Amino acid sequence: MSKDDKHNGFQKNLIQRAKDASKVRKIVAIILVCFTLIIIIGGISGYLYINSALQPIDEENSTAIEVEIPIGSSSSTIAGILEENGIIKDARVFRFYTKFNNVNEFQAGNYTFNTAMSMDEVIESLQHGRIIVDAVHAITIPEGLTVEQIAEIYSEQLDFSKEDFLEVANDPDFIDELMEKYPNLLTEDILDEDIRTPLEGYMFASTYEFFEEEPSIESIIDRMVEQTNSVFQQYEGEIAEQDFTPHEAITFASVVEKETAHEEERSQIAGVFYNRLNEGIALQTDPTVLYAKGEHQAVVTFEDLEIESPYNTYVVDGLPIGPISNFAENSLRAVLSPEESDYLYFLHDEDGNIHFSETFEEHVENREEYIN
């Protein structure tokens, strides 16, 4: 190979290397530009996401959301509770934001938030233990009321009629939804064709706060059944141990509830009813007669006692077919922990005092002395 050929070959190599180096520089430059763009876009996206997470989820929605913050909850726990309830968008942003701002003291308690609140407003509320939204309505449902009486109370304070409430309370599709939601509480027993209204006894007595101007009837009933379920769950094991179905236990509690307004008498009365059941004696309790008759009256007549109804404990053995009212928790406890005695009878005098007796003869004497 001549010197000229070698020189030309060397020149070609230099040119190729220069071209390769230029390509590498271009590739590196492109990579650096792309990497820079990724960082910039990522930073902008992250900023926008965090900024969005600090804003209200829905400024137009003021529907109240009730949240409980347990004592001793960490910031992580609180963040999880808030995200789970739809109050904040991202629990991680909440944790980062509170840590960055050195916020670490929150008050435990029950709060009412809404999705129109920013993260700063939520944090401020949690720091001062302040409930943001006041209830629009606070409605008290006493113990010992029927569904019809409950409907009357709500219709007097909210914008629907008693008939509207009862229509929803007896709607088969709505009943099915509730049975799916509370399967251990609402059993097939409530669908017996002789049951007057399926949810009788299952709407718990309490004061209910509503944060909407016009709460739906479905939401009202659901809350009341949910409260009954909450109480029921505390005693579910005991109910099963005593071979009661949920329906029987609630039915029994409603009968005890209607027999006396005095809490201290309920376990005694429950004990009498147990004694009568064990002896094969009909319960013969007047409140079941009145429920069977479907109207309130001061005195039960002998004619009333003969009403043919699965609710009338003068003509049926054992418990009535279903609850005759809602009940207080104390009445359910009385049913599960009755006071032991040999009493088979009791009556109330005109002053409301209760008198027990072991035999029918003693019961007749008490009636002559305290009533007749």
C-alpha positions in Angstrom: 0.0 0.0 0.0 1.4 3.4 -1.0 1.9 6.3 1.4 -1.0 8.2 -0.3 -3.3 5.3 0.3 -2.4 5.1 4.0 -2.9 8.9 4.3 -6.3 8.7 2.7 -7.3 5.8 4.9 -6.2 7.8 8.0 -8.2 10.8 6.9 -11.3 8.7 6.4 -11.0 7.3 9.9 -10.7 10.8 11.4 -13.7 11.9 9.5 -15.7 8.9 10.6 -14.7 9.4 14.3 -15.7 13.0 14.1 -19.1 12.0 12.7 -19.5 9.4 15.4 -18.5 11.9 18.1 -21.0 14.4 16.7 -23.8 11.8 16.8 -22.9 10.9 20.4 -23.0 14.6 21.3 -26.4 15.0 19.7 -27.7 11.9 21.4 -26.4 13.1 24.8 -27.8 16.5 24.2 -31.2 15.0 23.3 -31.1 12.8 26.4 -30.2 15.8 28.5 -33.0 17.8 27.0 -35.5 15.0 27.5 -34.3 14.4 31.1 -34.6 18.1 31.8 -38.1 18.2 30.3 -39.1 15.2 32.4 -37.8 16.9 35.5 -39.6 20.2 34.6 -42.9 18.4 33.6 -42.7 16.2 36.6 -42.1 19.1 38.9 -44.9 21.1 37.3 -47.2 18.0 37.5 -46.2 17.4 41.1 -46.8 21.0 42.0 -50.2 21.0 40.3 -51.2 17.8 42.0 -50.1 18.9 45.5 -51.8 22.3 45.0 -54.9 20.5 43.8 -54.8 18.2 46.9 -54.7 21.2 49.1 -57.9 22.6 47.6 -61.5 21.5 48.4 -62.6 18.3 46.7 -65.9 19.8 45.7 -66.5 23.5 46.5 -70.2 23.2 45.5 -71.0 20.4 47.9 -71.8 21.3 51.5 -73.2 17.9 52.5 -72.0 17.1 56.0 -69.7 14.1 56.6 -69.4 12.9 60.2 -65.9 11.7 61.2 -64.6 10.3 64.4 -60.9 10.9 65.3 -60.0 8.4 68.1 -57.9 9.4 71.0 -54.2 8.9 70.4 -54.5 8.9 66.6 -51.2 9.6 64.7 -51.0 12.0 61.8 -50.9 9.0 59.5 -54.0 7.5 61.0 -55.9 10.8 60.8 -54.8 11.2 57.2 -56.1 7.8 56.4 -59.5 8.5 58.1 -59.9 11.8 56.2 -59.0 10.2 52.8 -61.3 7.2 53.4 -64.2 9.6 54.2 -63.6 11.7 51.1 -62.6 14.8 53.0 -59.1 15.1 51.5 -57.8 13.9 48.2 -54.5 12.3 49.2 -53.3 11.1 52.7 -49.7 11.3 51.6 -50.0 15.0 50.8 -51.7 15.6 54.2 -48.8 13.9 56.0 -46.2 15.8 54.0 -48.0 19.1 54.4 -48.5 18.9 58.1 -44.9 17.7 58.6 -43.5 20.6 56.4 -45.6 23.1 58.4 -44.7 21.5 61.7 -48.3 20.7 62.6 -48.5 17.8 64.9 -51.1 18.5 67.6 -54.7 17.4 66.7 -57.7 17.1 68.9 -59.6 13.7 69.1 -63.4 13.8 68.9 -66.4 13.7 66.6 -66.2 16.2 63.7 -68.5 17.2 60.9 -66.7 18.2 57.7 -67.7 18.7 54.1 -66.0 18.4 50.7 -66.1 22.2 50.3 -63.3 22.6 52.9 -59.7 23.1 51.9 -56.9 21.2 53.6 -56.0 24.2 55.7 -59.5 24.5 57.0 -59.6 20.8 57.9 -56.2 21.1 59.7 -57.4 24.2 61.6 -60.5 22.4 62.7 -58.5 19.4 63.9 -56.1 21.6 65.8 -58.8 23.4 67.8 -61.3 20.5 68.1 -63.9 22.6 66.3 -66.9 21.1 64.5 -67.4 23.1 61.3 -71.0 22.5 60.4 -74.0 23.0 62.7 -77.0 20.7 62.5 -80.0 22.0 60.5 -82.4 19.7 62.4 -82.1 17.8 65.7 -85.0 15.4 66.1 -85.6 13.3 69.2 -87.3 9.9 68.9 -88.3 8.6 72.3 -88.3 4.9 73.4 -91.5 2.8 73.1 -92.8 4.3 69.8 -94.2 2.5 66.8 -93.2 3.2 63.2 -96.4 5.1 62.8 -95.6 7.4 65.8 -92.1 7.9 64.5 -93.5 8.9 61.1 -95.7 11.4 62.8 -92.8 13.1 64.6 -90.7 13.4 61.5 -93.6 14.7 59.4 -94.1 17.5 61.9 -90.5 18.7 61.6 -89.5 17.9 58.0 -90.9 18.5 54.6 -92.8 15.2 54.0 -96.0 13.6 55.2 -96.5 10.8 57.6 -97.9 8.8 54.7 -94.7 9.4 52.7 -92.6 8.1 55.5 -94.7 5.0 56.0 -94.7 4.3 52.2 -90.9 4.2 52.2 -90.7 2.2 55.5 -92.9 -0.5 54.0 -91.4 -0.5 50.5 -90.3 -4.1 49.7 -87.3 -3.0 47.5 -86.0 -0.6 50.3 -86.5 -3.4 52.9 -84.4 -5.7 50.7 -81.6 -3.1 50.5 -81.6 -2.8 54.3 -81.6 -6.5 54.8 -78.5 -6.8 52.6 -76.8 -4.0 54.5 -77.7 -5.4 58.0 -78.0 -9.2 57.4 -77.4 -10.2 61.0 -80.0 -7.9 62.4 -82.8 -7.9 59.7 -83.6 -11.5 59.1 -86.3 -13.2 57.1 -88.5 -13.1 60.2 -89.5 -9.5 59.4 -91.0 -10.6 56.1 -93.7 -12.9 57.7 -97.0 -12.1 56.1 -98.6 -11.5 59.5 -96.0 -8.8 60.5 -97.7 -5.4 60.4 -94.7 -3.4 59.3 -91.3 -5.0 58.7 -89.2 -2.4 60.5 -91.3 -2.2 63.6 -88.9 -2.2 66.6 -85.8 -1.7 64.4 -85.8 2.2 64.4 -83.7 3.0 67.4 -84.8 5.7 69.9 -82.2 8.6 70.0 -81.7 12.2 69.0 -80.7 12.5 65.4 -78.9 15.5 63.9 -79.3 16.3 60.2 -77.0 18.6 58.4 -79.2 18.9 55.3 -82.3 21.0 54.9 -84.2 18.2 53.4 -82.8 14.7 54.3 -84.3 11.9 52.4 -86.7 9.5 54.2 -84.4 6.6 53.1 -81.4 8.2 54.8 -83.4 8.8 58.0 -84.6 5.2 58.3 -81.2 3.9 57.4 -79.6 5.9 60.2 -82.1 4.6 62.7 -81.7 1.0 61.7 -77.9 1.5 61.7 -78.1 2.7 65.3 -80.2 -0.4 66.2 -77.6 -2.5 64.5 -74.8 -0.8 66.5 -76.6 -1.7 69.8 -77.5 -5.2 68.6 -73.9 -6.0 67.8 -72.8 -5.4 71.4 -75.2 -8.2 72.5 -75.2 -10.5 69.5 -73.1 -13.1 71.3 -75.4 -13.1 74.4 -78.5 -13.3 72.2 -77.1 -16.4 70.4 -76.0 -18.0 73.7 -79.6 -17.8 75.0 -81.0 -19.4 71.8 -82.8 -16.2 70.8 -83.0 -15.1 67.2 -82.3 -11.4 66.7 -86.0 -11.0 66.0 -87.1 -12.7 69.2 -84.7 -10.7 71.3 -85.9 -7.4 69.9 -89.5 -8.5 70.1 -89.0 -9.4 73.8 -87.2 -6.1 74.5 -90.1 -4.2 73.0 -92.6 -5.9 75.2 -90.6 -5.2 78.3 -90.2 -1.6 77.1 -93.9 -1.1 76.8 -94.6 -2.6 80.2 -92.7 0.1 82.2 -90.9 3.4 81.8 -88.8 2.7 84.9 -85.5 1.2 84.0 -85.1 -0.5 87.4 -88.3 -2.5 86.9 -87.4 -4.0 83.6 -85.2 -6.8 84.7 -87.9 -7.8 87.3 -90.6 -7.8 84.6 -88.3 -9.7 82.2 -87.9 -12.3 85.0 -91.6 -12.7 85.4 -92.1 -13.2 81.7 -89.4 -15.9 81.7 -91.1 -17.7 84.6 -94.4 -17.6 82.7 -92.8 -18.9 79.5 -91.1 -21.7 81.5 -94.4 -22.6 83.1 -96.2 -22.6 79.8 -98.4 -19.7 80.8 -99.4 -17.1 78.2 -97.6 -13.7 78.7 -100.9 -11.9 78.8 -99.4 -8.4 78.6 -101.8 -5.6 77.8 -99.5 -3.6 75.5 -99.6 -6.4 72.9 -103.4 -6.2 73.0 -103.3 -2.5 72.2 -100.9 -3.1 69.4 -103.1 -5.8 68.0 -106.0 -3.5 68.2 -104.1 -0.7 66.5 -105.1 2.2 68.7 -104.3 3.7 72.0 -106.7 3.6 74.9 -106.4 4.0 78.7 -108.1 0.7 79.7 -108.1 -2.7 78.1 -111.5 -4.4 78.2 -112.3 -8.1 78.4 -113.5 -7.9 74.9 -110.2 -6.6 73.7 -108.4 -9.6 75.3 -110.1 -11.9 72.8 -108.8 -10.1 69.7 -107.5 -12.7 67.3 -104.1 -11.5 66.4 -100.6 -13.0 66.3 -99.6 -10.0 68.4 -102.1 -10.6 71.2 -100.3 -12.5 74.0 -103.7 -13.4 75.6 -104.5 -15.7 72.6 -101.0 -16.8 71.4 -98.4 -18.8 73.3 -95.0 -17.1 73.9 -93.9 -13.9 72.4 -95.9 -11.9 69.8 -95.0 -12.4 66.2 -92.9 -9.2 66.2 -91.9 -6.1 68.1 -94.6 -3.8 69.2 -92.4 -0.7 69.4 -88.8 0.4 69.5 -86.8 -0.2 72.6 -84.2 1.2 74.9 -80.8 -0.6 75.3 -81.8 -1.1 79.0 -84.8 -3.2 77.9 -82.6 -5.5 75.8 -80.2 -5.9 78.7 -83.1 -6.8 81.0 -84.2 -9.5 78.6 -80.6 -10.9 78.5 -80.1 -10.6 82.3 -83.5 -11.0 84.0 -83.9 -10.9 87.7 -84.6 -14.3 89.2 -87.7 -14.7 91.3 -90.7 -16.9 91.8 -93.1 -14.2 90.6 -95.6 -15.1 87.9 -97.8 -11.9 88.0 -97.4 -8.2 88.3 -99.6 -5.1 88.0 -99.2 -1.3 88.2 -101.4 0.8 90.5 -102.8 4.2 89.6 -99.6 5.9 90.9 -97.4 3.8 88.7 -96.1 1.6 91.4 -95.5 -2.1 90.6 -96.8 -5.0 92.6 -95.6 -8.6 92.1 -97.2 -11.9 93.2 -96.3 -15.6 93.0 -99.9 -16.9 92.7 -103.0 -16.0 90.8 -104.8 -15.6 94.1 -102.3 -13.0 95.3 -102.6 -11.3 92.0 -106.4 -11.0 92.4 -105.9 -9.6 95.9 -103.4 -7.0 94.6 -105.9 -6.0 91.9 -108.7 -5.6 94.4 -106.4 -3.6 96.7 -104.6 -1.4 94.2 -106.9 -1.1 91.2 -110.5 -1.9 92.0 
